[in-house]
């Protein structure tokens, strides 16, 4: 990497992508080892979705809901 400063938007996007990778990797490992069932994984994401359904919808909440839906789909059999 060079000495240039990373733009704030790129930094946020990179942090979200890294978090996505860690979450999917962790949940996939727990599922593969039989420590979490597919139903339990669905419950985790359902709880997250319910959190973002409360209150006024804005672009951030909509993006969070979409991300949770994508994560949940990526962990289904």
N, CA and C atoms as an extended XYZ file, in Angstrom:
231
Properties=species:S:1:pos:R:3:atomname:S:1:resname:S:1:resid:I:1 pbc="F F F"
N         0.853       -1.183        0.000 N   UNK     1
C         0.000        0.000        0.000 CA  UNK     1
C         0.894        1.239        0.000 C   UNK     1
N         0.437        2.282       -0.640 N   UNK     2
C         1.215        3.518       -0.689 CA  UNK     2
C         0.849        4.428        0.478 C   UNK     2
N         1.407        5.622        0.465 N   UNK     3
C         1.223        6.564        1.571 CA  UNK     3
C        -0.069        7.356        1.496 C   UNK     3
N        -0.880        7.147        0.462 N   UNK     4
C        -2.115        7.907        0.324 CA  UNK     4
C        -3.117        7.501        1.401 C   UNK     4
N        -3.911        8.460        1.813 N   UNK     5
C        -4.961        8.198        2.791 CA  UNK     5
C        -6.117        7.475        2.106 C   UNK     5
N        -6.653        6.498        2.796 N   UNK     6
C        -7.805        5.764        2.265 CA  UNK     6
C        -9.043        6.629        2.474 C   UNK     6
N        -9.836        6.827        1.434 N   UNK     7
C       -11.063        7.626        1.584 CA  UNK     7
C       -11.988        6.991        2.636 C   UNK     7
N       -12.738        7.832        3.343 N   UNK     8
C       -13.622        7.364        4.416 CA  UNK     8
C       -14.631        6.337        3.923 C   UNK     8
N       -15.201        6.560        2.726 N   UNK     9
C       -16.174        5.604        2.181 CA  UNK     9
C       -15.532        4.243        1.933 C   UNK     9
N       -14.317        4.253        1.401 N   UNK    10
C       -13.609        2.996        1.142 CA  UNK    10
C       -13.248        2.305        2.450 C   UNK    10
N       -12.885        3.079        3.444 N   UNK    11
C       -12.563        2.504        4.751 CA  UNK    11
C       -13.792        1.824        5.355 C   UNK    11
N       -14.936        2.494        5.310 N   UNK    12
C       -16.183        1.908        5.835 CA  UNK    12
C       -16.567        0.652        5.057 C   UNK    12
N       -16.473        0.714        3.751 N   UNK    13
C       -16.821       -0.442        2.925 CA  UNK    13
C       -15.882       -1.614        3.221 C   UNK    13
N       -14.621       -1.324        3.392 N   UNK    14
C       -13.658       -2.368        3.720 CA  UNK    14
C       -13.917       -2.990        5.076 C   UNK    14
N       -14.272       -2.167        6.044 N   UNK    15
C       -14.590       -2.681        7.379 CA  UNK    15
C       -15.824       -3.578        7.316 C   UNK    15
N       -16.840       -3.172        6.577 N   UNK    16
C       -18.048       -3.989        6.442 CA  UNK    16
C       -17.762       -5.297        5.720 C   UNK    16
N       -16.940       -5.247        4.685 N   UNK    17
C       -16.595       -6.471        3.950 CA  UNK    17
C       -15.814       -7.435        4.847 C   UNK    17
N       -14.902       -6.899        5.639 N   UNK    18
C       -14.129       -7.747        6.554 CA  UNK    18
C       -15.034       -8.357        7.620 C   UNK    18
N       -15.930       -7.572        8.159 N   UNK    19
C       -16.872       -8.071        9.159 CA  UNK    19
C       -17.770       -9.142        8.553 C   UNK    19
N       -18.238       -8.931        7.353 N   UNK    20
C       -19.048       -9.910        6.636 CA  UNK    20
C       -18.291      -11.233        6.534 C   UNK    20
N       -17.034      -11.175        6.116 N   UNK    21
C       -16.226      -12.385        5.951 CA  UNK    21
C       -16.043      -13.120        7.271 C   UNK    21
N       -15.801      -12.390        8.345 N   UNK    22
C       -15.606      -13.015        9.653 CA  UNK    22
C       -16.904      -13.656       10.149 C   UNK    22
N       -18.014      -12.965        9.981 N   UNK    23
C       -19.301      -13.503       10.443 CA  UNK    23
C       -19.668      -14.757        9.660 C   UNK    23
N       -19.582      -14.699        8.343 N   UNK    24
C       -19.922      -15.862        7.526 CA  UNK    24
C       -18.975      -17.017        7.850 C   UNK    24
N       -17.696      -16.729        7.976 N   UNK    25
C       -16.735      -17.779        8.313 CA  UNK    25
C       -17.004      -18.413        9.663 C   UNK    25
N       -17.305      -17.592       10.655 N   UNK    26
C       -17.588      -18.099       12.000 CA  UNK    26
C       -18.851      -18.947       12.022 C   UNK    26
N       -19.927      -18.425       11.462 N   UNK    27
C       -21.184      -19.167       11.469 CA  UNK    27
C       -21.087      -20.432       10.622 C   UNK    27
N       -20.382      -20.376        9.506 N   UNK    28
C       -20.196      -21.569        8.679 CA  UNK    28
C       -19.426      -22.644        9.432 C   UNK    28
N       -18.398      -22.239       10.146 N   UNK    29
C       -17.609      -23.187       10.929 CA  UNK    29
C       -18.453      -23.808       12.033 C   UNK    29
N       -19.218      -22.989       12.743 N   UNK    30
C       -20.076      -23.512       13.810 CA  UNK    30
C       -21.129      -24.467       13.252 C   UNK    30
N       -21.656      -24.131       12.089 N   UNK    31
C       -22.655      -24.996       11.452 CA  UNK    31
C       -22.013      -26.320       11.012 C   UNK    31
N       -20.853      -26.236       10.387 N   UNK    32
C       -20.153      -27.425        9.907 CA  UNK    32
C       -19.781      -28.366       11.051 C   UNK    32
N       -19.434      -27.796       12.203 N   UNK    33
C       -19.064      -28.606       13.369 CA  UNK    33
C       -20.279      -29.095       14.149 C   UNK    33
N       -21.464      -28.719       13.692 N   UNK    34
C       -22.687      -29.166       14.349 CA  UNK    34
C       -23.022      -28.408       15.618 C   UNK    34
N       -22.406      -27.253       15.810 N   UNK    35
C       -22.659      -26.450       17.005 CA  UNK    35
C       -23.822      -25.489       16.825 C   UNK    35
N       -24.194      -25.238       15.592 N   UNK    36
C       -25.371      -24.416       15.271 CA  UNK    36
C       -26.157      -25.133       14.181 C   UNK    36
N       -27.457      -25.224       14.369 N   UNK    37
C       -28.311      -25.814       13.337 CA  UNK    37
C       -28.711      -24.723       12.341 C   UNK    37
N       -29.140      -25.118       11.160 N   UNK    38
C       -29.638      -24.112       10.207 CA  UNK    38
C       -30.773      -23.268       10.795 C   UNK    38
N       -31.637      -23.886       11.601 N   UNK    39
C       -32.724      -23.119       12.237 CA  UNK    39
C       -32.182      -22.073       13.198 C   UNK    39
N       -31.146      -22.426       13.940 N   UNK    40
C       -30.553      -21.460       14.884 CA  UNK    40
C       -29.901      -20.300       14.139 C   UNK    40
N       -29.275      -20.590       13.026 N   UNK    41
C       -28.685      -19.520       12.213 CA  UNK    41
C       -29.786      -18.604       11.684 C   UNK    41
N       -30.887      -19.203       11.211 N   UNK    42
C       -32.021      -18.391       10.757 CA  UNK    42
C       -32.541      -17.497       11.879 C   UNK    42
N       -32.602      -18.027       13.103 N   UNK    43
C       -33.075      -17.238       14.253 CA  UNK    43
C       -32.157      -16.057       14.531 C   UNK    43
N       -30.856      -16.256       14.388 N   UNK    44
C       -29.895      -15.166       14.595 CA  UNK    44
C       -30.182      -14.029       13.616 C   UNK    44
N       -30.343      -14.370       12.340 N   UNK    45
C       -30.580      -13.335       11.338 CA  UNK    45
C       -31.966      -12.726       11.457 C   UNK    45
N       -32.943      -13.532       11.838 N   UNK    46
C       -34.296      -12.995       12.044 CA  UNK    46
C       -34.286      -11.945       13.149 C   UNK    46
N       -33.553      -12.219       14.219 N   UNK    47
C       -33.446      -11.246       15.317 CA  UNK    47
C       -32.798       -9.953       14.822 C   UNK    47
N       -31.787      -10.077       13.990 N   UNK    48
C       -31.152       -8.893       13.430 CA  UNK    48
C       -32.089       -8.109       12.534 C   UNK    48
N       -32.845       -8.804       11.704 N   UNK    49
C       -33.789       -8.128       10.816 CA  UNK    49
C       -34.873       -7.398       11.587 C   UNK    49
N       -35.377       -8.018       12.648 N   UNK    50
C       -36.414       -7.386       13.463 CA  UNK    50
C       -35.896       -6.080       14.053 C   UNK    50
N       -34.639       -6.078       14.461 N   UNK    51
C       -34.033       -4.872       15.032 CA  UNK    51
C       -34.088       -3.712       14.046 C   UNK    51
N       -33.802       -3.991       12.777 N   UNK    52
C       -33.775       -2.921       11.784 CA  UNK    52
C       -35.143       -2.599       11.214 C   UNK    52
N       -36.161       -3.366       11.537 N   UNK    53
C       -37.518       -3.056       11.080 CA  UNK    53
C       -38.195       -2.035       11.988 C   UNK    53
N       -37.654       -1.843       13.175 N   UNK    54
C       -38.237       -0.874       14.114 CA  UNK    54
C       -37.879        0.546       13.699 C   UNK    54
N       -38.771        1.458       13.960 N   UNK    55
C       -38.488        2.872       13.718 CA  UNK    55
C       -38.594        3.247       12.250 C   UNK    55
N       -38.218        4.477       11.984 N   UNK    56
C       -38.285        5.009       10.625 CA  UNK    56
C       -37.235        4.336        9.747 C   UNK    56
N       -37.663        4.016        8.531 N   UNK    57
C       -36.739        3.406        7.579 CA  UNK    57
C       -35.936        4.497        6.883 C   UNK    57
N       -34.639        4.329        6.849 N   UNK    58
C       -33.777        5.218        6.088 CA  UNK    58
C       -32.826        4.345        5.274 C   UNK    58
N       -31.964        4.954        4.514 N   UNK    59
C       -31.071        4.207        3.633 CA  UNK    59
C       -30.145        3.276        4.415 C   UNK    59
N       -29.695        3.706        5.589 N   UNK    60
C       -28.807        2.880        6.393 CA  UNK    60
C       -29.521        1.631        6.884 C   UNK    60
N       -30.733        1.786        7.375 N   UNK    61
C       -31.512        0.628        7.847 CA  UNK    61
C       -31.838       -0.310        6.693 C   UNK    61
N       -32.181        0.239        5.555 N   UNK    62
C       -32.486       -0.593        4.395 CA  UNK    62
C       -31.253       -1.369        3.942 C   UNK    62
N       -30.095       -0.711        3.954 N   UNK    63
C       -28.850       -1.387        3.575 CA  UNK    63
C       -28.507       -2.486        4.584 C   UNK    63
N       -28.749       -2.228        5.865 N   UNK    64
C       -28.484       -3.237        6.897 CA  UNK    64
C       -29.393       -4.447        6.715 C   UNK    64
N       -30.667       -4.202        6.431 N   UNK    65
C       -31.603       -5.304        6.203 CA  UNK    65
C       -31.175       -6.131        4.994 C   UNK    65
N       -30.809       -5.474        3.922 N   UNK    66
C       -30.374       -6.174        2.722 CA  UNK    66
C       -29.126       -7.003        3.007 C   UNK    66
N       -28.181       -6.437        3.731 N   UNK    67
C       -26.962       -7.159        4.072 CA  UNK    67
C       -27.267       -8.392        4.910 C   UNK    67
N       -28.158       -8.254        5.893 N   UNK    68
C       -28.537       -9.403        6.710 CA  UNK    68
C       -29.201      -10.490        5.864 C   UNK    68
N       -30.044      -10.088        4.935 N   UNK    69
C       -30.699      -11.065        4.064 CA  UNK    69
C       -29.673      -11.792        3.194 C   UNK    69
N       -28.703      -11.075        2.685 N   UNK    70
C       -27.644      -11.669        1.854 CA  UNK    70
C       -26.806      -12.626        2.685 C   UNK    70
N       -26.431      -12.219        3.887 N   UNK    71
C       -25.657      -13.090        4.783 CA  UNK    71
C       -26.417      -14.366        5.091 C   UNK    71
N       -27.697      -14.227        5.416 N   UNK    72
C       -28.518      -15.386        5.757 CA  UNK    72
C       -28.596      -16.352        4.575 C   UNK    72
N       -28.799      -15.814        3.366 N   UNK    73
C       -28.868      -16.676        2.180 CA  UNK    73
C       -27.554      -17.393        1.934 C   UNK    73
N       -26.435      -16.731        2.203 N   UNK    74
C       -25.134      -17.342        1.944 CA  UNK    74
C       -24.836      -18.500        2.884 C   UNK    74
N       -25.566      -18.597        3.996 N   UNK    75
C       -25.344      -19.665        4.968 CA  UNK    75
C       -26.356      -20.800        4.863 C   UNK    75
N       -27.328      -20.656        3.996 N   UNK    76
C       -28.319      -21.731        3.839 CA  UNK    76
C       -27.732      -22.854        3.014 C   UNK    76
N       -28.221      -24.054        3.259 N   UNK    77
C       -27.754      -25.234        2.495 CA  UNK    77
C       -28.153      -25.148        1.050 C   UNK    77
